[in-house]
Amino acid sequence: MAKGLSVQTKANIVVAEANHSVGGHNQTVLLQNLHLNYGLKMIPALEGSHTAMDFLKTILNQELSEHVEELPPIVHGPNGWSPFVGFGDNAPSCADELAYYLQPKRYYLKHPIYTWNQALLGGSGAELLTQHQLTRFETENGLIKSAVLNGEVSVEAKAYIYTGSPIELLKYIPTLGEEDPKWRARLAKTKLWSTVSLNCVHKSVISEQENLYVLIGTGTNPTVVLGQFSDPILHQGKTIQSSQWLTFVTDEEANEEVQAQTLKELKRLMNKYFPNIFDKTLNEKVIIGSRSHGTTSLKFDKNFAMQEYPNLWIAGPHYGAAKNLIGAILQAQNNLLSLSKTLKSEEDPLEKSSKD
Ligand SMILES: Cc1cc2nc3c(=O)[nH]c(=O)nc-3n(C[C@H](O)[C@H](O)[C@H](O)COP(=O)(O)OP(=O)(O)OC[C@H]3O[C@@H](n4cnc5c(N)ncnc54)[C@H](O)[C@@H]3O)c2cc1C
């Protein structure tokens, strides 16, 4: 959005990032001197994917994908690995989150997704404040007056874009939804999911299948692990391979003990379907993706601007019909359209609202 806004308007843009680097759940993971994806990083061919990819291609001014390929996820049954067709009567509680990844077609990407961050940063014209965490929004007369970073730095702007989770938004604006407590309660109840994921570098090639593996545990509400192997890599004279695996825990369960149990089950399933895989593993890294998945049941207007605070725009994967990266990109597109119109128009959103 910053890149698009800087091209389409003359706005001064400040990006606040809590971490020491940008990229969030799309950063690269460095393991054995290899740059790996942060967990699975695939773009399924869903409704909306094409629009999202086209928009990003325009913003980045580069081709992102070669083509869409038919590559169904595979599951192990009595006759070995075969295309996944559904969970039948024993769907796990995170089935809605899994559905995004279980599509038979996906984009064959020209470059890994972590390179998109670097391309987005280049020439965005934005002032980037890393290690600056939003701690609250100050409000006045039905508008956001300033964003407070690290509890002390106050940034005043004509318009604000919030890209965090719905639940945290309530913390940053304690008065949000005062006029409609039901709306506030529904926002607070948004079901969010965190991921427990494992990145591995193996000593040798474990599988040459490019399909997404679906590993299903036992019992009701079974653990489901998704994973994939990279193409073999020639590294320091040896042919090795990396793999990425993930499973979901609900936000309420995401304490350290549950994460440890979930990781144990994830590894058990990997070992069951790929015997002794950990003996053939050079290095591994566990990553917890906090509140990375889930969607609020609330309807935001099509421009994702907050009706209560008209100079606050909302973006990210949690607020629209489309999920994950596709959802986040489509919202960036909608926000960009509405924001650049507002910023280019003579009418100041602050003026407009104080007249109302
Ligand atoms: C393991 C894993 C694998 C995934 N695989 C896929 C996939 O294959 N395909 C797909 O489409 N999606 C995938 N996703 C989901 C996808 O990564 C997210 O939908 C996407 O990253 C959302 O982008 P974002 O920039 O909105 O948020 P994020 O990537 O979550 O980034 C949020 C950023 O905001 C910063 N931040 C948070 N709070 C504050 C604050 N208060 N102040 C300042 N900064 C703050 C964070 O530090 C972070 O840098 C995956 C997610 C995970 C965790």
PDBQT file of the ligand as one rigid body, heavy atoms in Angstrom, charges set to zero:
ROOT
HETATM    1  C1  LIG A 401       3.726 -20.488   8.890  1.00  0.00    +0.000 C 
HETATM    2  C2  LIG A 401       2.828 -19.719   7.980  1.00  0.00    +0.000 A 
HETATM    3  C3  LIG A 401       2.677 -20.130   6.673  1.00  0.00    +0.000 A 
HETATM    4  C4  LIG A 401       1.817 -19.430   5.811  1.00  0.00    +0.000 A 
HETATM    5  N1  LIG A 401       1.692 -19.871   4.522  1.00  0.00    +0.000 NA
HETATM    6  C5  LIG A 401       0.905 -19.173   3.669  1.00  0.00    +0.000 A 
HETATM    7  C6  LIG A 401       0.774 -19.593   2.317  1.00  0.00    +0.000 A 
HETATM    8  O1  LIG A 401       1.352 -20.583   1.884  1.00  0.00    +0.000 OA
HETATM    9  N2  LIG A 401      -0.044 -18.874   1.508  1.00  0.00    +0.000 N 
HETATM   10  C7  LIG A 401      -0.736 -17.766   1.957  1.00  0.00    +0.000 A 
HETATM   11  O2  LIG A 401      -1.458 -17.150   1.174  1.00  0.00    +0.000 OA
HETATM   12  N3  LIG A 401      -0.615 -17.353   3.236  1.00  0.00    +0.000 NA
HETATM   13  C8  LIG A 401       0.184 -18.027   4.095  1.00  0.00    +0.000 A 
HETATM   14  N4  LIG A 401       0.285 -17.617   5.384  1.00  0.00    +0.000 N 
HETATM   15  C9  LIG A 401      -0.479 -16.455   5.827  1.00  0.00    +0.000 C 
HETATM   16  C10 LIG A 401       0.213 -15.171   5.384  1.00  0.00    +0.000 C 
HETATM   17  O3  LIG A 401       1.567 -15.246   5.805  1.00  0.00    +0.000 OA
HETATM   18  C11 LIG A 401      -0.479 -13.950   5.980  1.00  0.00    +0.000 C 
HETATM   19  O4  LIG A 401      -1.807 -13.907   5.547  1.00  0.00    +0.000 OA
HETATM   20  C12 LIG A 401       0.246 -12.700   5.520  1.00  0.00    +0.000 C 
HETATM   21  O5  LIG A 401       1.571 -12.743   6.010  1.00  0.00    +0.000 OA
HETATM   22  C13 LIG A 401      -0.450 -11.461   6.011  1.00  0.00    +0.000 C 
HETATM   23  O6  LIG A 401       0.377 -10.378   5.729  1.00  0.00    +0.000 OA
HETATM   24  P1  LIG A 401       0.366  -9.094   6.623  1.00  0.00    +0.000 P 
HETATM   25  O7  LIG A 401       1.465  -8.233   6.125  1.00  0.00    +0.000 OA
HETATM   26  O8  LIG A 401      -1.020  -8.556   6.665  1.00  0.00    +0.000 OA
HETATM   27  O9  LIG A 401       0.655  -9.590   8.113  1.00  0.00    +0.000 OA
HETATM   28  P2  LIG A 401       1.911 -10.256   8.752  1.00  0.00    +0.000 P 
HETATM   29  O10 LIG A 401       2.720 -11.014   7.783  1.00  0.00    +0.000 OA
HETATM   30  O11 LIG A 401       1.363 -10.961   9.954  1.00  0.00    +0.000 OA
HETATM   31  O12 LIG A 401       2.786  -9.024   9.257  1.00  0.00    +0.000 OA
HETATM   32  C14 LIG A 401       2.330  -8.181  10.290  1.00  0.00    +0.000 C 
HETATM   33  C15 LIG A 401       3.457  -7.204  10.635  1.00  0.00    +0.000 C 
HETATM   34  O13 LIG A 401       2.941  -6.235  11.540  1.00  0.00    +0.000 OA
HETATM   35  C16 LIG A 401       3.846  -6.052  12.614  1.00  0.00    +0.000 C 
HETATM   36  N5  LIG A 401       3.056  -5.641  13.784  1.00  0.00    +0.000 N 
HETATM   37  C17 LIG A 401       2.134  -6.362  14.467  1.00  0.00    +0.000 A 
HETATM   38  N6  LIG A 401       1.614  -5.622  15.478  1.00  0.00    +0.000 NA
HETATM   39  C18 LIG A 401       2.217  -4.407  15.398  1.00  0.00    +0.000 A 
HETATM   40  C19 LIG A 401       2.104  -3.207  16.174  1.00  0.00    +0.000 A 
HETATM   41  N7  LIG A 401       1.272  -3.105  17.209  1.00  0.00    +0.000 N 
HETATM   42  N8  LIG A 401       2.879  -2.148  15.815  1.00  0.00    +0.000 NA
HETATM   43  C20 LIG A 401       3.731  -2.222  14.765  1.00  0.00    +0.000 A 
HETATM   44  N9  LIG A 401       3.891  -3.331  14.012  1.00  0.00    +0.000 NA
HETATM   45  C21 LIG A 401       3.135  -4.407  14.327  1.00  0.00    +0.000 A 
HETATM   46  C22 LIG A 401       4.502  -7.416  12.791  1.00  0.00    +0.000 C 
HETATM   47  O14 LIG A 401       5.755  -7.283  13.431  1.00  0.00    +0.000 OA
HETATM   48  C23 LIG A 401       4.616  -7.890  11.337  1.00  0.00    +0.000 C 
HETATM   49  O15 LIG A 401       5.823  -7.456  10.741  1.00  0.00    +0.000 OA
HETATM   50  C24 LIG A 401       1.129 -18.297   6.272  1.00  0.00    +0.000 A 
HETATM   51  C25 LIG A 401       1.288 -17.864   7.591  1.00  0.00    +0.000 A 
HETATM   52  C26 LIG A 401       2.131 -18.564   8.443  1.00  0.00    +0.000 A 
HETATM   53  C27 LIG A 401       2.296 -18.084   9.855  1.00  0.00    +0.000 C 
ENDROOT
TORSDOF 0
